[in-house]
Amino acid sequence: MTAAGPRVEKVSTTLVDLPLHRPHQFRDSTMDAQGVLLVRVGTGDGVVGVGEGVVPGGPWWGGESVETMQVVVDRYLAPLAVGADLGRLPELRGRMDRLVAANPFAKCALETAMWDAWARTLGLPLHALLGGRCRDSLPVTWAIGVADPDAVVDEALARIESGGHTSIKLKMGALEPTADTVRVEKIAASLAQVTSVRVDLNGAWDELTATRLLPRLEEAGIDLVEQPTPAWDVEAMARLCGLLRVPVMADESLRSDHDALTLAARRAADVFSLKIGKSGGYLATQRIAAVAQAAGIPCHGGTGIESSLGTLAGAHLLATLPAVTWGSELFGPLLMTDGLLAEPLDYRDGAVHLPDGPGLGIELDEDRVARYARR
């Protein structure tokens, strides 16, 4: 007979809104504050684990919002978790998937809080419970939304100088394709010789447009293209991988281990973008990374513009995955004017460094939580 682990006694949620230093524009959405679902899991032993649910600027990206996440966690997932043995998390996650379809961001928020509570109970850093880390820090790409070329260049050079970032990612897709290409060509003319310049289209272009314009960006010095065509068009992604000399990274096309297997088999991505939120938590993301490693496909740690809490939750897993050789985009806390933690994350030399305390290794600042909580 095996010993039982700590049991979940309570699950609670809070919505908070964290302001940004400047607006961040995506293809169809602009955000000047980031909504965050904060999830707390309390055990019978008095340990409290925390997790975060967040999407980039609302439900346009994956269908969820922080408001829908709160309903799903409170009404459907929390009743499954209360009373559960944290030592049997994979079994509980299987039940969550059987009884609640989709909703990966909501599931990730609750799963993260349960992993944090379990690791705190054991007195271990979360990365140790996830298998042990193979790196102490993750390089961080600085991402800039759709903006005027001069403003983009000024911001990028400032971040290279002050933050030590060695790569810059530019959002595309909000403008007419040819005009957007001209805009990025101007930016690349100033930046491509001093840093790695990447673009993310969030699936905005059809294959014909991508075939016509991406070689121009390649010629301009862009050295990675993220999700140029819609998530469903895997065949177009495969043809673009064959067309371009620079790597094509899959994001929206890659949500599950089944997606990973399809992309690998069809050679429809040169790099995988891993996000614990879009895939539903640690266990699902580990399976995706295993497919990538088996197929020889390098991985990158993507972002949903998480707060310090969600950023660190992702970093703990990314630090344990050998396939993550393309760094990360875990810049969210640097875009925000404040956070929810008692101590800020350790950003140095263009990278985010992991703490060694139990669980996530952080503590919430309850005064900040109260300040930014929705009334």
Secondary structure as UniProt FT lines:
FT   STRAND          7..25
FT   STRAND          30..43
FT   TURN            44..45
FT   STRAND          48..53
FT   TURN            59..62
FT   HELIX           66..72
FT   HELIX           73..77
FT   HELIX           78..81
FT   TURN            82..83
FT   HELIX           86..88
FT   HELIX           89..99
FT   HELIX           104..122
FT   HELIX           126..129
FT   TURN            130..131
FT   STRAND          137..140
FT   STRAND          142..144
FT   HELIX           149..163
FT   STRAND          167..171
FT   HELIX           177..191
FT   TURN            192..194
FT   STRAND          196..200
FT   TURN            202..203
FT   HELIX           207..220
FT   STRAND          224..226
FT   TURN            231..232
FT   HELIX           234..243
FT   STRAND          248..250
FT   TURN            252..253
FT   HELIX           257..265
FT   TURN            266..267
FT   STRAND          271..274
FT   HELIX           276..279
FT   HELIX           282..295
FT   STRAND          299..301
FT   HELIX           308..318
FT   TURN            319..320
FT   TURN            322..323
FT   STRAND          324..328
FT   HELIX           332..335
FT   STRAND          346..348
FT   TURN            349..350
FT   STRAND          351..353
FT   HELIX           366..372
//
